């Protein structure tokens, strides 16, 4: 009889393990398809000036001299510029059979001649903006050493974006979303601008992945998973500081403010976990600010001067904050009509945020706080040509907000009792 009693438990445990394996297999399949799709566009992902700067840092980490790093980074940049010119020529109706190869050769040689001394701008103040972001080049360096510079930079960005998508899946499962809904959130994350910009050879993908790790830590802390939550939140803030400390500071501040808002507005969240989020995230912001200052890394004032002096080519401006306010008023006043779908997207994302907060106040506030870092980035740099990239974190509202709205409320089991007030989060389901 005892054996019969435990057979259902064994069968249920086996079923749970099988479902977990299926979920993992589905997540890996989604990640593999995304990587394959991005590989098709591998050579058309033409490096920007920012990518060139990260390439130089990667080469310096691998032991190249400054001169060698400049030369090899320029070669990579010009090879891709030549490929882009060749592709454009081949697709042109007037292009002959040999136009592609000739266009590549001429574009490559012209690029090498133009940038024989490196890409500009190259002032120490401009370079300091990128040398204060060592995380991405450090991650790319081992891949670059084995597979080449370009692949190393590309794969490091893809890897971080895939990790970010897996963090989205874990977050959604943590708050009770169904398996299919969680996989849908992963797909949305990779299909939205978060996936596109995350696959570029820039710090956007790695930076957003660190913010999502910090968000997961905050969620775990509120759920009572103290040790795991502290590790995840601390790791997210620490790695974010190395990747792009300015974005990490905004994310840390956003999480701290979100925790304080929950403590004030959501009585069921007033436990030790939420207080820990407020303390750790707020402390992370202060430590990051102090550390960046001690290291001599550029601050907000220097970033504004970079914007208003065309990367320090022109003389410094007076009252950069006043200029920023005027530029923001102009930009945001024009934004609703800047593109055909701008107003629709904005209203749609705000609607998702409102519905999410209404359904699960704590989770909705935290997700909205991380998404708002995209708005903050554009407020600090209201440049139309860069807005789509800088605003990409806003799209986590779609990936993390939409799936829970399609999951029945009764799917989530009650949170295990803790020696603190009951968490506002639903517990993780299998």
N, C-alpha and C positions, 0 to 999 in steps of 0.2 A: 504493500500500500504506500509506503514511504517513497518507493521508486516511482510509482505512478503519480504521486503528488508533485514530484519535482520535474517530471517530464515536460509539462506545459511551460515551466519557467525556462528550462533548457531550450525548448523550441522557440520561445519568445526572444531569448538572448541571441540565438542563432539568426533569427529574423532581423533583429536590430543590427547585428554585425553585417549581414548581407545588404541591408538597406544603406548602411554607411558606406560600404564598398561601392555600391551603385552610385551614390551621390558623389563620391570622390572620383569615380571613373567619368561621370558626366562632367564634373568640373574640369578634369584634365583634358577631356575632349574639346570643351569650349575653348580652353586656353590654347590647345594645339591648333585649332582652326583659326583662331585670331592670329597666332604667330605665323601660320602659313599664309594667310591673307596679307599680312604686313610684309612678308618676305617677297611677295610678288612686286611690291612697290619699293623694294630694297634700294635700287639704284636711283630711283626718282626722288628719294628723300634727300634733297640737296642740302648740305650743311649750311647753317647760317653763320654769322660772325660769332655768335655765342658758342656754337658747336666747335668752331675753330679754336676758341679760347680753351674749351674743355679738352680738345685734342692735344693742345700744347702741354697742358698740365699732366695729362695721361702719359705723354712721352717723357716728360721730366721725371715722373714717378718711376718710369721704367729705366731711367738712367741716362737719357739723352742730354746732351749739352743744350744750352739755350738756343744756339744757332741751329743745331740739328733738329730740335723740336719745332722751331719756326718753319724750317724747310719742309719737313715731313708733313706737318699740319697743312701747309700751303698745297703740297702735292695732293693730299687727300681732297682738299676743298676744290682744287682745279680739276681733278679727275671727275668728280661728280658734276661740276659745272659743265664740263665737256660732254658728259653723257646726257645731261639735260638738253644741251643744244643739239646734239645728234638726234635725240628722240623727237624734238620739235621739228627738225628738218625732215626727218623721215615721214612724220605724220602729215606734213604739209603737202597739199595737192601738187604743188609745183616741184617737189623734191624728186630728183632723179635717183637711180639705183645706187649711185655712189655718194649721194649727198650726205648720208648719215655719217660715214667714216671721215669724210673731209671736214664736215662741220665739227666733229669731235676734235680732230687734230688741230684745227685752227683755233677753236675756242680754248682748248687746253693750253696751247702755246701762248696765246694772248693772256690768259689768266696767270700763267707762271711769270710772264714778263711784268705784268702789272703789279703783282704782289711778290716780287722777288725779295723784298725786304720784310714781308709779312703783311697781313691784313691790317687795315686801319679802322678805327682809331687805335692807337697803341700807347697812349699816355699812361704813366704810372697810376694815376687816379682811376682811369678806366679799367686797367688790368686788375687793380685791387678788388674790384667788384667780383671778379671771377676767382681770384686766388683765395677769396674768403669762402669758397664753396668747394671744399676738397672731396666731399663724399662721393659724388658721381664719378670723377676721374679715378678715385681709389677703387671703386667697384669695377670700372671698365678696364683697369690696368691688367689684371690677370688674363681676361679674355683677349685683350689686345696683344698681349705677349705671345699667346698661342695661335690666335686666328687672324691677327692683323688689326690695325688701328681702327679702321672703319667698322668692322664687324664687332669689335669690342665695345665701342660706343653705342652702336645700334642694339646689340644684345643686352647690354646693361639696362638700357631704357625699357626694352620689351620685357625683360625679366621683372623689373619693378612694377610695371603696369599689370602684368599677369598676377603678381603677388597681391597688388591692390585689388584685383578682381576676386581673388580668393578670400581676402579680408572682407569684402562686401558679402560674399556668400556666408562666411562665418558669422558676421554681424546679423544678417537676416535670420539665420537659424537660431542664433542666441535669443532673439526677441520673439521666436515662435512662428516664423514664416514657414510654410510648407516647403518640401524639398524642391518641387517644381517652381515655386515662387522664388526661392533662393537662387536657383539656377537662372531663372529669368532675370533676377537682379544682376547677376554676374554678366549675362549677355548684354543687358542695358548699359552697364558700366563700360564694357569694351566697345559697344557700338556708338556710344555717345561721344562728344568731344573729349571726354576724359580718356577714352581709348586712343583717339586720333593723336591728340597732343602728347599723351604718354608714350606713344611709339616714336616720337621725334627724338633726335639726339640732343636732348635738352634735359634740364633738371625738373621739368614739370611732372613727369611720371614718378620718379623717385620721391619727390617732395610730397605728392599727394598720397603715395603709399605710406609714408611715415605718419602723415596726418590721420589716415585711416587706422593705422596701428594704435595711435594714441586714443582715437575714438573707441576702438574695441576695448582698450584698457579701462577707459572711463565706464563703459557699459558693464564690463565684468565687475568693477568695483561696486557699482550700484546694485548689482545682483548678489553681492556678498562673496564673490570669488576674489578675495582680497589679494592673495599672493600673486595669482596670475594677472590680476588687474594692475597691480603696482608695477610688475615687470613689463607688461605691454605698454602702459602709459609712459613709464620712464624710458623704455627703449624707443618708443615713437618720438618722444621729444629729443632724446640724445642724437638719434640718427638724423632727425629733421634738422637739428642744429648744424650738423656736418654737411648736409646736402644743400640747404638754403636757409640760413638762420633767420632771415627776415620773415619768410613764410612760417617757419616754426614758431616764432614769437607771436605772430598773429593767431596761429592755431591754438597755442597754449593759452593766450589771453581769451580767445573765444570759448574754449572749454571751461575755463575758470568762471567767466561771466555766466555761461550756461548753467553751471553747477549752482552758483549763487541765486540765479533766477529760479531754479527748481526748488532750492531750499526755502525761498520766499513764497513761491506760488503753488507748489505741489506738496501738501502736507505729508502724503505717504512716502515722499522721498527723503524726509529729514532723518536720515540715518548716518551711521559712521562712514558708509561707502561714499555717499554724496559729499560729505565733508572732506573726505580724503581726496576726492577729485578736485575740489576747490583749492585745497592746500597744495597738492602736488602740481597741478596745472599752473596755479598762480606762482608758486615757487619756481617752476620751470621757466616761466616768463622772466622773472627777476634774475635768475641765474644766467639765462641766455643773454639778457641785456648787459649784465656786468661782464660776462666772459667775452662777448664780442667787443665791448669797449676796451677791456684790458688787452685784447689781441690786436687792437688798432684797426678792426674791420670797419668798413664804411657804414655810417648810420643813415637815418632817414634824410637828414639835411643833405648829405652827399648824394644820395639817390635823386633827390629833387634837382640838385645842380646838374647831375648827369642828364636829366630829362630836359631841362631848360637851356642847356648850353650845347646841345647836340653832341653829347658824349665828350664834354669838356673841350670842344674845339673853339667855342666862343668864350668870352669872359664870363665869370660868375655873375649871377643876377642878384639884385637886392630883393629882399622880401619874397623868398621862394614859396612860403606858405600862402601868402596872399595871391600869388600867381596860380598856385594849385587850386585854391578855392574858386577863382574866376574860371579856370579851365574846366573844373568839375561842373560848375553851373552850366557852362556852355555845352559840355559833352552830354550830361544826363538830360538836359532839356531837349537835345536833339536825338537821344538814343531811341525813344519809342518809334520814331519814323526813319531810323537809320537803315533798316532793312525791312523787307516785306513781312518777315515772320518775327521780328524782334518783340513786338508787343504781345503776340500770341504766346511765344515762349516764356516771356516774363510772367504773364498772367497764369499760364499753366503751371509753372514751377511754384509760384506763390500759392496757387490753389492746392497743390500736392502738400506743401509745407503746412498749410492750415488744416487740411484733412488729417495729416499725420499727427499733428499736435492734439487735435481733437480726439483722435483714437487712442494715442499713447503719449501723454504730455511730456514725460521725461525723455523718451527716445526721440520724439519729434523735435524737442528743443536742442538736444545734442546734435542731431543730424543737421538741423537748420544752422546751428552755430558753425559747424565745419564748412557747410556750403557757403555761408556768408563770407568766408575768407576769400572767395573768388571776387565778390563784390568789393571787399576791402582792397584787394590788389589793384583793381581798376580805379578805385577812388584815389589811390596813391600814384597811379600812372594812367591817367585818362587819355590814352593814345588810341585812336580808332584802329590803327593797323595791328595793335597788340591786344586789343580787348578780348577777342575770341579766345586766345590762348590763356590770358591771365584770368579770365572768368570761368575757365573749365571746371574748377572745383564746385561751382554752382550746380553742375549736373549730377552730383552725388545725390541730390534730392530725388532725381528720377530713379536712380538705381537702388537707393536705400529706402525711398519713401513710397514708391508705387507698389512693390510686391506685398508689403504688409497689409495694404488696403484691400488686397484680394485674398487674404487669408482669414478664415472664420475666426472670430474671437475665442470660441471655445476650444480651439486647437491647443492653445497655450495652457500648460499645467500650472498650478499655483506655485509660487516661489517657495522653496524649502524654508522653513522657519529659521530665522537668525536671531541672535540676541540684540536685535535692533528693530526699528519699525519696518513693516513689510515693504519690500521693494516695489517700486512702481512698474518694474519690468516684468514681463512674462518670462517664465523659466524656459531654458533651452529644451526643445523636444528632439527626439531622435530623428 
